[in-house]
Amino acid sequence: MHPYIHAQKNPDKPAYIMAGSGETVTYRQLDDQSNRIAQLFRSLGLKPGDHIALFLENHPRYFEICWGAQRSGLIYTALSSRLTPAEVDYIVTDCGARLFITSKHLADKATAPAAGMTGVANRYMIDGVAPGYESWEAAVARQPATRIADETAGHDMLYSSGTTGRPKGVLPVVERQPIDYDNPLLAISRKLYGIDGDTIYLSPAPLYHAAPLRFNMSVMRLGGTSVIMEHFDAEEFLKLVPKYKATHTQVVPTMFVRFLKLPDEIRSRPDMSSLKCAIHAAAPCPIPVKEQMIAWWGPIIWEYYGGTEGNGLTMCNAAEWMAHKGTVGRAIVGKLKICDDDGNELPAGEPGTVYFADGRPFEYHNDPRKTAESRHPKGWTTLGDVGYVDVDGFLHLTDRKAFMIISGGVNIYPQECENLLINHPKVMDCAVFGVPNEEFGEEVKAVVQPRDMADAGPALAEELLAYCRQQLSAIKCPRSVDFEAELPRHPTGKLYKRLLRDRYWQGRTTKI
């Protein structure tokens, strides 16, 4: 399936709607514009396998560009709109982009790296121009809306968000395909989530992230309608569900927390009955949070575990999760393997590095060492996460290996403490990680964003420490609590824990 098919059958049907502005792009408009864009790419000498880069906020032109690249056989890299100019320059250069597209909204960031982008022959700006850029709208308008003669399917190459170091491009190993081929996500969307032509998909996350980009494109392949939030706001999200009678959505656990911390009168007001399926992923969800969400929204919540790498996938529905609380599901793509540090397989219940066997192959662009580090001697692949498989084959994640705390020779995975603290009524957000301890190497530190910054201080710190000691063994509990007005999070909900942790390790060459 492909949007061009729906442009023929239902030309005036909305492919997507921008929630804030109300701007609607129909399937006919999407098809015409993506054809013009494909024509532009060919006129500039871009051929299948070439790279382009997008540096945009959630913009109405986003999917026109992606579909233009997809039907041209190009590899498109979507960049976070929150990157610094230096980070933009690095990714654009690293991916080998020959064309770069940004918006007037991001001109301050986009103009700085423009001179340093080696190999970028064409730079375009939407909604205006700045030095070094041509008008995107004018360039596209000069092209015909007819299909190019050599259509072939392109795909994304997205970069890790850089929570544990410099971001790396994830390049899937794929064969040439026609533009309307059925990819694995399409089959999952259709068969498990029930996405079809009647779907109204509410998308609250930044489009440069793998899940919202790929799921929205799957909705458009299947002829549904996406409602794109320019920015996530918990209260506004709840209003949009009944406004558009949204049937599907995808969120992250941080959004669940934001919903639950809204006042009861706001939470109870919207009619959420149109929702048939709410998908979440990106980070482990604290058990009490998910229990409350299932009680509120009903048994419509699906969870999956997978990465941008696409090397494997686990999944569970609400009933399976209730029977295996804390799980991220059973493998539906690839086979789960849990291994110790020597690569030996571990039995059920024993935590170790999570690998997928027989999954989708991938490489880290321009980084053979990182690619090699992701491989088991038997060829299995890992995202670097730690977890265990229960006796029924359900995966339970315990942490990112990179954030494991080693205190006095004891391995401590901070996720358990984070899951506990986030449920305290005075906590809005939190991060737990290791900080230097002269005797034990590391000790456990909690950095907390209180719901009310006026509460920050010794009394709340002691209250939170006592709260942890009531429910966790002493070794897992923070030794101390610091407070921040806001924690550094990726718009997708992923916590930039490294940025917090690095403050406490300045001047240290090792973290042991």
N, C-alpha and C positions, 0 to 999 in steps of 0.2 A: 504493500500500500504506500501511497505517496500523496501529498497535498494536491498535485496536478490532477489526480483522479477525482478528488472532491471538488476541484474547481470546475470540472466538466459536469458533475452531477448536481452539485449544490453551490453554484457560483456566488450567491449572495449570503451564504451562511458565514457567520463570524468564525474565522480561524482563531483569532485572539482579540481580547479586549483589554486595554490598559485601565486598571481599576481606578486610578486617581483622576486621569484626564477624561476617561470615557472613550478615547479614540479606539475605533474598531477597524480591524483589517480583515476583509472577507477573503475567502479562499481564492476568488478570482483575482483580487488585488495582490494577494501573496504570490500566486502563480505568475502573474504578469511581472511583478517587481523582481522576483527571484530569477526569472528568465532574462530580464534586462541586466541584472547583476552578473549572471553567468556570461552574457554577451560581453559585458565590460571586462570581465576577467580574461576572456579569450582575446579581446582586442589589445590587452596589455601584455600578451604573450604568456599568460599563466596557463600551465598545462597540468594534467592530472598528476598528483603527487607533490605539487608545489605547496608551500605554506603561506598562509596569511594570518594576521593577528587582529583581534578586536579588543579595543580598550573603551568599554562603554558601561554606563549605568543601565538599569532596566529600561530600555529605550524601545519605542514602537518599531524602529528599523531593525532591531536585533535579529529577529527570525527571518526577515527578508534576506539579510546578509548570509545567515547560516544556511538557509535553503539554497541560495545562489551558489554558495561554496559546495554544498552537498551535491548538487546536480552537475557541478563542474569537475568533480573528482579531486577537489582541493582538500588539504588538511588545514583545518581552522583552529586556531588557539584563542580561546577567550580568556582575557586577563581580568583579574580583580580590579574593580574601579577604586579600590582603597590602596593600591600600590603606590610607592614613592616613584619619582622619575627615574631614579637609579635602578629600581626593581623592574620597571617597565622596560628600560633599555636592556637590562640583562636578559629578560625572557624573550623579547623580540629578536635580539641578536642570537640567543641560544637556539631558538626554534627555526631560525633561518627564514623568517618571514620576508617575502618579497613585496608585500602590500600591508599597510597599516591603516586602520580605520578607528577614529575616535569621535568625540562630540565636543561642541562648544562648551558644554557643562564642565568638561574635564580639561579644558584648554590650558589651565595653569600647570597641570601635571604633564600634559602631552607635549607642550612646546619645548620643555627643557630637554627631554631625551631625544628629540627629533634629529638633532645634528649627529648624535652618536650611533644611530641605528644603522649599523653596517649591513649592506645588502638590500635595504629597503628602497626600492626604486620608486614606489608610489605611496603617497601619504594623503589621506582624505579626512575631512572633518564634516560632521553633520550639524545642522542648525547654525551654520556660520563658518567663517574661515579664520585662520590665524597664520602668522608667518610660517612658511614651510609646508602649508597644506592647501589642497584643492577642495572645491565644494563637492561633496559626495552626491548631493541631489542633482547638481548640474551634470555630473559625469554619467549618472545612471539614466537621466532623462534623455540623453542623446542616443541611447541604445534601443533597438527594437525589442518588442516583447515576445518574439518568437524563440522557440527552443534552439539551443546550440546543437550542432549535428553530432557531436561526440560525447553525449552525456554518459557519465559513469559516476558511481557513488563515491563521494568523499566522506570524511569523518573528522571528528574532533581529535586534537592532541592537547589535553589539558595538563596543567602543572599542579603539582602538590602545593598545598597552602603554606608550606614552609614552617610548620610548627616545630620541626626538629632539625632545621638547617635550611640551606638554600633550596628553593623549589626546583623540582626536576620534572621535565616533560614525560608524560606517559604515552608511549607510542604503541598502540595495539598492532599486532601482526595480523593483517587481514588481506584477503585476496580481492581482486577487482570484482565488483558486483554491479548489476543494473541499479538504477536509482530507486526503484520500487521494491527492492528485495526485503524479505522479512528478517530482521535481526533478532537475536535472542530476547532483548528487552521488549520488543513488540509482542512476542508470544506470551511473555509473562504478564504484560500489561493487559492483554486481551483475556487470557485464560484464568488468571488468578485474581486480578483486580477488577475485571469486568469493564475495562475501558472500551468504549465503542463510540459510535456516532452521536449518541445521546449524552455523552459525558460533558459535564461542565467542571473543569479542573481549575481549582483555585491555587495559584502558585505564589507563595509569599516570600520566596528566597531569591537571592541574586542569581541571575541567569548564567553567570560565568562559572558557576559551580556545576560539577558533573551531573548530579541528580536532577536539579530543576531544568537544566539545558536538555538532557536526554529524555526526561519524562514529558516535558512539554512538546518536544518534537515527536514523541510517540503518540501523544494525544492528537496531534495534527496529522500524523500518518493514518490514524484510525477515524478521522473525520469529526472529532469532538471540538469543543471550544475551550480555550484556556483563558482564564482571567488572571492577568499579571499584576501583582502589587508592585508599585515602584519602590516601596520601602515597607518593611514589616512593622506593623503596629498591632499589638494583641487585640485591643478593643476594636480597631477597624476591621481586622480579620473576621471577628465574630459578627460584625454588621454585614460583611460582604457575602457570607454564606447564605442567609435568607434573601438578600437583594438579588443575587444571581441564581439562587436555588442550586448552589454548588453540590455536585455529587461526589467529587473526589478531591483530595488534597494531599500534599506531602509536607511534613513539618520535621523539625528536629526537637530533641528533648528540651532544649532551652526554651523553645516556644511553648511547649507544654507547661513549663514552670511559670512562664509569663502569664499564660491563660489562668492558671490556678491561683495566682497571686492577685488577680483582679478582684475588686470588691464583689460580694455575692450578688448585689443588685444588677451589676453589669453582666456578670456571667449568666444569670438566669433570664435575662431579657430576650436575647436572640433565639429564633427558632432554628435549631440545628438538624431538624428531621430530614432534610434533603440529602444530607451526607450519607453515602453508602460505603465509602472506603477512605480511610485516613492512613497514609503510609508514613512511617518514620524510620530514621536511620541516623548515621553520622557520628553518634556517640552512644555509649551505654545509657539506658534510661533508668533512673532510680526506681526501684520497685513500688514504693508508695505513690510516686508521681504517676506511673502508668496505671496503677490500680484506680486512682482517682479519675483519670481520663477515661478509662473503660466504663466506670460507673456513670460518668457524665455523658459521654458520646455513645455508649453502647458497644457491643462486640464487633465494631467495624474497623478496629485498629490493627494494621499489619506492620510488622517490623522486619527489616532485612539487615544483613551485614555484608558489606562489600566495599570496595574502594574504587577510585578513579581507574585503577589498573584493570578492573574487570576480570581478574584472574579466577574468581570464584564468587559464589553467592549463597548465603543462607537466608531462610525465610520462615516466619511463623505467623499464624493468625492469632486472634485474641484468645480463642479457646485453648490452643496449644500453649500460648504463653501463660495462661492462668494455671495450666497443669505443670508448667516448668518455669516458674516465676524467675525472671532475670535472664532468660535465654534470649538469644538473637536468632534462633531458629535452627533448622536442619539444612544441610547442604542440598541445593537444587541445581547448582552448577559447580562441578568439581567434587572432589571427595575430601573430607576433613582429615587432617593428620596433625596430631599434637606431639611435639618433640621436645626433648630436653636440649641443653646447650651443646651436647655432643651429636645431636641429630637422631637420637634413638627415639622410637615411638613410645609414647606413654599410654598407660591404660586409662579407662574411663575414670573421671574424677580427679585425675592428676593434672595440674596446670603446667603449661609449657607454651612454646611458640606455636602459633596457629599457622599451618600450611594448607594449601589446596593442591591436591593431585588431580591430574587430567582436566585442568581448567584452561581458560583462555590464555594464550601466550601474549606476553607484552615485553617491552624493553623500556628502560629509562633513557631518554634521548641524550646522546652525547655523554653518557655516564656508564661505561661498561662495568666499573667497579661496583656502583650501586646496584646495577642489574645482577651482578654475580652475588652480591650480599643478600639479595632477595631469593636466591635459589638454595634449595636443599641438595645434597649430593645426588639424590635420586631424581632431580629435576623439578620437584615440587616448588611452589612459590609462596611467599609470605608478604604481608603488609607490615610486619613487625609487631603484631598484636599478641597479647598473652591471654590464654584462656584454657578451658577444659571442656570436654564433651561428656555429657552424662550418659547413663546406661541406655537411654533411649535414643542417643545420637544427637541431642540438642546441644548446641554450642553456647557456652557462657563465657563472656569476655571478662577479664579481670583488670587489664590495663594495657597501655602502650608500653612496650618493653623499655623504650627510651626514658620513661619516667619512673621506672622501678627505683625504689629507695633501698639502699643497702646500709643498714644501721647495725654495727657490731656483728657483721656477718650474716644478719637476718635479712631476707628479701621481703620488702613491704610494698604492696601495690596500692597506691593511694585512692584508687577509684572507690573503694568501699567507704572510706571516710568522706569523700566528696558526696557520695550518694546520701550519706547520713546528714551531713551539714545542710545540704540544699533543702531539706525538708523542715529545718528549724524555722519557726514562723518569723523570726527577725532577720533571716538571711535571704537576700535576693540572688546572689551568685557566690561561688567560692572556687578556690583552687587549692589543692594539697600537693606538696612536692617536698623533696629533700633539700636541706640547707646544711652548710658545714657544721660539724661537731668535732672538736679536737680529739675527743676520746673515742667516739664511735664511728667517725668518718662522716656520717650524715645523721640528721634528726629530722623529724616530721614537722613541717611548717604548714599552717593554714593561712591563706589570704582571703579575706571575706569582704564582699560588697554587702553592707547591711541594707535592709529595706529603707531605713531612715538613718542617714549619715550622722544625725545628732546622737544616735545611740552608740556610735563607735567610741570605744574606750575600754579601760580595764574591767569594768563590771560586765560588759557584754562578752569580752574575751573569756573571762572566767566562767560565765554562764555556758558558753559554747564548749569550752574544755570539759566542764562537768557533764554536759550533754553527751559528748563523745565517750567519756569514761564510763558512762552508764551502759553503753551498748557495744563498745569495742574493747578488745584487749589492749592493755596499756601500750604495747609496742606499736600498735596501729594508730594511736591517738596523737594529735599534734602536741608538741611541747609548748607551742606558743601560737598566738593569733595576731596577725596584722590586718589593718583595714584599708580598703581603697574605695573611692567613690564610684569607680567603674572598672571592671576587669577587661583586659584586652581580648575581645572575641572577634573571630572571623564572622562576617554577616551570616554565614551558614550555620552558626552556632558553635563551631569548633573553637575551643579555648586556646589562645596563644600562651600556653603555660611557660614555654621557654623564655618569653620576654620577662615574665615575673621571676622565674627561677634564676635567670642570669644575673639579676641585680644582687643576689645574695652570694654569688660565686665570683664576683669581680676580683681579679688579682690571683685567682686560683688557676692552675694549669690542668688539674684533674678534679673530678667530682667523686672521688673515693677517699 
